[in-house]
Each structure stands twice: as structure tokens, then as C-alpha cells.
Amino acid sequence: MNISVARNDLLQAMQRCQSVVEKRHTVPILANLLLKADQEGLQITATDMEVGIRSHCPAEIKAAGATTVSARKLYEIIRCLDADAVVHMSCTEHKLSIQSGRFKTLLAALAADGFPELQEEPSAIQVHLSGAELAEMIGATAFAMSTDETRKYLTGTLFELAGAHLRLVTTDGHRLAMSETSLNIEDTIQCIVPRKAVHEIRKLCEGHDEQVTLAFGERQIRLIMGRELLVSKLIDARFPIYQEVIPQGNPNRAILPRQVFDQALGRSMIIADAVTHDLRLEFQPDKLHISAYNTDQEEVEEDVEIQYEGKPLTIGFNGRYLRDVLSVAHADAVCMEMNDELSPVLIFGEHDERSRYVIMPMRI
């Protein structure tokens, strides 16, 4: 392999792959990037055997070939070069030579044939949507994925095709987040995409207004974005029947200014219990009374002007759960629909129900 490539192009391609690389590895080659040069340019691949990304970089190919080198060392070297630098790379079986201007280094290399191939299984269903829209849907839901590895089926995001919609759903058992968009497709499918893959899909798609393709296979999902490819295994489990926990027809409805509400919650949480984050919310006509106290006998209270229709209610909430929802809701105002003090509460942006949230109250 003998190539020349612009430093910025190479750095951007590596950045798309970098976070997939195993930081703690039992297989040494998984700490490496696969560099493959052919007539189409330079392909850079990273995998941890669960998620893999292949990125493309334009390059002048003087001699085709492939090798693998430390992802961390190569990235740090390229990052430290001048922005307008040209990088020349050539390799033998065990070394990669990197030269740019007066700088030159040799890195240890491992043979490319020992690097795991990205396995692409046949996909029965493919959907197309804006990359930016997909990233926004993930951003609206990812926070509710569980970190409890004993319930693996909750540690990812449900991707569901049903009723000409793509729906993303996450839950940790205490709260649920759901976001959907309309698609011109009648296929149905459910699959659970692991947390790491979900975050990588979002990073690849952010700011990408062009169409991307999601390809669903029996045991994997693929994201195709131009010449970029992400492949991920699926979580082999069944997602809970989430529809059963989404309340319908809650009779008590509050409309709250999102930013004012969020700031008031933030001030109250300074005093609230540092572990449970429990807040007391009293819904009254035209007013929400927020209060909290802690074991040091400290107290806080604040009123927020709201629109409210329904009977007076006093409900306990984990303040962090409420603020997580408010941080991803883009509407100026949010709606909270409630039944009683202990039933699930439905939250969504006023005039925007594409993303909906369910939070379980706390006993107070």
C-alpha cells in the first residue's frame, strides 16, 4: 500500500470510526483500524465485533493494499499535523510508514487478513429517511435507555415499523420515551438496537440532511449513508409491550412554559434529596407549586404560572426525569396529562406529539 491523502479528509474519516474501537480488548487487532486502499480510495474500518463502521476517504492511490494499525496512535498523529498537511502512508507486512513534511514515523502493523470482516446479512426491509431527522429521533429518546445489564432488553432502543410509521421507543422501567415519523412503507418489524450502535448512528447522521437507508435483517441493522456504512448486531430479546403503559384519556391537563418550568425544577433540585431527586408538584388552577426538602431540614418552594384544566392534584416526581424530558422537547410549552397521584403521566410538546414521554410518579 502506498497512498497520499489530505490530513483533514483522513481525520474526518477516522473520527467517524474512532469511538467504535475497543478501549479494553482481549483481541489485540480490535484496537486497530483496517486501512484498505483500492481504485476507489481509502476505506477505514473499525469494529468491536458487535458494532462496525466503514468510512471512505478520497486519496491518491499509488499502490493498492491493506493493513491494520493502532487506532489511538494513528488518530493522535494525524490530529497533531497541520490542517493543510498532506499525509503519505506506505506499508510493509509489519510496519506502516507515515510522512508529512519533515515529520516521519513508523507504526507497528498487523496483517489485514486477521481483521474481522463486517458481515452484511441480507435485509428483508429497507427504509429511507433524512439523516438529520433520524438523529433528532434518537436524541429525543436515547436518555431513557436503561443501564441495567441484567435487563438487556431495556439497554437499547426499539426500532419499530408499523402503520406506515418508524417509531423509536426506550424505557428503563421508570419512564418511557417515544418518537415517530411517517414513512411511505407498509412493512412491519420490531428490533432492539444496542445502546452503542444507537449513539453511533446518531453521530453519523447529525447534520446530514440527505437521505440515509436503514436496512433491517434477521440479526442485524445497517445504516447506509452515501459511502459510509454502520453494521450492528441486534439484542436478541423481546421488548416490553410498551403500548400498555401509555395513558389514554387522562382528564387533568396542564400546559407549562418549558424553559420557565425547567429552570424552576433546577432551582428546587439544589435542595431536593441528592439520591431520589424527589419533588412535590401541586397542580392548581393557573398555578403550579413546586416544593422539596431534604434530610438537613432544608426546604424550597416556587410557583409557576400555568394553564390547568382538572381537579387539584399533588404528585411526586423524580425531578431529574422531568428535566431529561424538558431538555429534549423543542416546543416552547409542554403538556402534562394526568389521571391521579399514582398513575403514569403523559408529557409532550404543545402542538407537537411526534415525541411523547411517560413518567411514573413517586409516592409522597
Buried (B, 14 or more C-beta within 10 A) or exposed (E): BBBBBBBBBBBEBBBBBBBBBBEEEEEEBBBBBBBBBEEEBBBBBBBBEBBBBBBBBBBBBEEEBBBBBBBBBBBEBBEEBEEEBBBBBBBEEEEBBBBBEEEEEEBEBBEBEEBBEBEBEEBEBEBEBBBBBBBBBBBBBBBBBBEEEEEBBBBBBBBBBEEEEBBBBBBBEEBBBBBBBEBEBEEEBBBBBBBBBBBBBBBBBBEBEEEBBBBBBEEBBBBBBEBBBBBBBBBEEEBBEBEEBBEEEBEBBBEBBBEBBBBBBEEBBEBBBEEEBBBBBBBBEEEBBBBBBBEEEEEBEBBBEBBBEBEEBBBBBBBBBBBBBBEBBEBEBBBBBBBEEEEBBBBBBBEBEBBBBBBBBBEB
